[in-house]
Amino acid sequence: MTIFAPFCAEFVLVFRVVAVYPPRIISWPVRALVYAPVASLKTARVINIIIFIVQWVQQKEHLNSPLLRGQAAWSLPNIKLEWILQFVDMTCVPVRSHMYGQRRWLRLV
């Protein structure tokens, strides 16, 4: 299950956002602004990973060679979609939380 390893490692960013902006101290609109993109990207990535695993297992039943199985995995569009989602997830979470943090500190000063 090395497919889930990057996804689990990137959950550190979610914990960082929750630590900096605890849900109990921010209003509902701000909470939705901060947490909705994070939750939607993580949900999209989990769905993409599950679809990839199902399609790969279905293809794998017909192939005997590990080389052909690997090539079959790379031919699925889910890998490229995961890269795109991962890139957006890795840039959106820190940038979005940083943008909100800048506005919050500017209001306090």
ABEGO torsion letter per residue (X at the ends): XAAAAAAAAAAAAAAAAAAABBAAABBAAAAAAAAAAAAAAAAAAAAAAAAAAAAAAAAAAABABAAAAAAAAAABAAAAAAAAAAAAAAAAAAAAAAAAAAAAAAAAX
